[in-house]
Amino acid sequence: FDGGKPQVKPLAEYIEGLEQRRPGAPPKKLQIVNERLNPEEQYLNFSAALPKLFDGQVDHTGTDFFLGGALTGSAPNHRAPNLLSVAYGRLLWQLQPPGNEVVVHEPLYDILAASDGLSGSKRCLQEAGDVLFVPRSWTQSWLCLGDCVGMLHDISHNMWDLRD
């Protein structure tokens, strides 16, 4: 994005443009789009559906679609149990179990740059095609290691608590 008028284009065309960018060209500004999808979503309907492995196994309560550049991501937060699918790119996760909650209202990159990297956090690398389950009450944050596209699906289940 060059600061001009936003462009509308198919996701496949956008990803193709990312791959054709000059290697090593830094972004002008760190930016991320995180959008809650309506259940009747038309344009991003591929992202509103649960991964097939979980379809019919859990209750799907909502989906967030995200599109981010290198070093953008999610500040530490708590959510309902969720599944995060990466369609493009790689994410570095920082996870803390219940009882070790971290609440910070700053971008994860800024937190990591100014600290010891959230010591005590569990870390995990998620790549395109991977699905990660995060139980409820866990502090979660993630950082795009390059351009990334993904979906976060909030879930619940009427028989299980989904904490473990």
N, C-alpha and C positions, 0 to 999 in steps of 0.2 A: 504494500500500500504506500503510495507516494504522497499522501496528504490530500489528494484530489478527491473526486467523487467515488464512493465505494462502487465496486464492480460486482455484477451478478454473473456467475458462471457455474457450470456443472462441477461437482467435486473432482471428477476425473481430470478435467481440464485444469483445475487449480493445482492438483498434485503434479501433473505434467509440467506446469510452469515452475513449481518448486524445484523439480529435478533438473530443469534446464538453467536455473540461475547460476551465475558465476560462482564456482566453488570458493569458499572463504569470504564471500562478500557479507559483511556483518549487517544485521538488520538496522534500520535507522532508529527504531524504537522497539523495545520489548512489548509485544502485544499478544493478547489471547482473547478469544471469543468463547464464552461459555453460555449456552442458551438452553433453557428448559423447553422441552418439546411438548406440544399438545398431543394427546393420544391419536388424534386424527391427522397428524403430520403428513403432508404430501411430498414435499421436495426432499426431505431427509428421511423418508419412511424406512430406509434400510437401517437406520440407527435407532429407531423407536422400538424395534423388536428385540426381545431377549436373545442371547446366543442359544442355538438349538439345544445344547446340552441341558439348559435350565428351563426351556420352554415347557410349560405345563407342570413343572416341579415346584415352583415358587410363585408367589403373587407379585406381579410387576406393578409397582406403585408410581413409577415415573422415570423419565430419562432426561439426562442433560447431554447435549452434544457439545464437544469442544474442538477448537481449532487453534493451535498455538505455534509460536515460533520458538527457536532455541532459547533456553533459559527462562521460559515462562512456565507457569504452572499454578498449583493450588496451594494457598497458605494452609497451615495446620488447621484442621477442622474435625468435627464429629458429625456423623450422619447416621441415617438408618443403615441397616446392612446393605451392602451394594456390591455390584459386579462392575468392573471396569474393563472394557474391551478397547484395544488399540487397533485401529485400521491402518495407520501409517505412522512410522517413526518409533521412538523408544522413550520410555519414561523411567526416571529414577524415583522410587518410592521411599518415603520415610514413614514408618509405622510405629506407634506406641500403644501397648495394651492398656486396657482399662486400669485406672488407678494411677496412671502416669500421664494424665491429660496435659496437652500443651495447647494453649490458645494464644495465637499471635495474629494480629491483623496487618501483616506485611507479606509481600511476595516471598516465597520460599527461597529464591535466589539470594535476596537481601539477607535473610536469616542465616543461610549457610555461609555467606561471605563474611558476616560479622561474628560468627560463633565458631565453636569447635565442631560444627556439622550436626547439631542436635544429638549430642552424645547420648547413648542409651537407646537410640532408635534402632529398630529392625530395618534393614534396607533390602531392597529387591529391585532388579532390573526387569522391566516388562517391555517386550518387543511386539511388533505388529503380528496380529494373529493370536496373541496371548489374552487370556481372561483371568483377572485377579478377583478373588472374593475377599472383601473386608468385612469382618463381623461388626455388629453394632458396638458403640462405645469405644472403639479404637480411634485414636488420633491418627489422621491420615493426611498426607500431603505428597505431592508429586511434582517433578520438574521435567519438562521436555528437554531431551538431550540434543534435539534438532527439531526441525519442523514436525509437528505431530497432529493427528486427527484421531478422535476417539469418542466413546460413548460411556457414560456412567449410568447404570441402571439401579435405581433404588428398588429393593425387594423386601418381602416379608413372607412369613409362612404361618399358617394357623396351627400347626402341630409342634413346630420347633422354635426355640428362642433365637437361633442363628447367632449366638455369641461365640460359639467354638467352631 
